[in-house]
Amino acid sequence: MKKTAKRVIPGFGLSLGITLTMLSIIVIIPLISLVIYTLKLSPKEIIDTITNARVMSSFKVSILTAFIASIVNLIMGVVLAWVLVRYDFPLKVILNGIIELPFALPTAVAGIALTSLTTDNGLIGKFFAKFGIEIAYTKAGITIALIFVGIPFVVRAVQPVLEKLDGSYEEAAQTMGASRFTAFRRIILPEIFPAAITGFGLAFGRCIGEYGSVVFIAGNMPYKTEITPLIIMSKLQEYNYSQATAIALVLLIFSFIILFVISLVQHRNAKILKGG
């Protein structure tokens, strides 16, 4: 008679019930509440709210700066992960810990620090001001703040993959005459690509809705540097919950689309690698 292995975690039914309960409380119910509050508006009111010129301008600022920041994070995150995995150097442990600082540091503290550094009188801003370049209270400042909050997502997504990647394949490729670029493109990139895309998507989703670290450095000038989360907060302060949730729902749908596209890319890449 075949013995059933005892599992440390409770049976499937109980585990699934706990999982669905926690998922509902933490994720599903809050998301449904967004839809419920939004539906208090008529279709015309919803369209008028999300197509308002000021709101549309904030969408453009938030999405554009988040995309640029995520692209920078994608490139620099891979480089940082590569350095942390493939090289040994003094204070490596400290640098590895600093990568997670944006997770632990309150976003408001990060925003104030970045603003003080990049204003015309700040340590960094003063240097660029000599050349007529403004950082704080511009889209460039917003992008810098978003790079700060998004970089850990890419590094921590790529780092474990690089740690498991056998370096002998690269050495074999170079022994056979392949250049470093060819070895990276043909051997390393296909392995880290899904993880890098995952990090990009997570960073992008975080950056779109970021508020604390951006609100100070943005300057919040309507039609110029005003971000969407600030408009949502303004609506909430006016107790206009329906319009606030309508605007937030647009960001939520956009984030879902991004994550869905990234999942498709990962699935396709996995099938290609499996077929190869």
Secondary structure, 3 states (H helix, E strand, C coil): CCCCCCCCCCCHHHHHHHHHHHHHHHHHHHHHHHHHHHCCCCHHHHHHHHCCHHHHHHHHHHHHHHHHHHHHHHHHHHHHHHHHHHCCCCCHHHHHHHCCHHHHCCHHHHHHHHHHHHCCCCCCHHHHHCCCCCCCCCHHHHHHHHHHHHHHHHHHHHHHHHHHCCCHHHHHHHHCCCCHHHHHHHHHHHHHHHHHHHHHHHHHHHHHCCCHHHHHHHCCCCCCCCCHHHHHHHHHHCCCHHHHHHHHHHHHHHHHHHHHHHHHHHHHHHHHHHHC
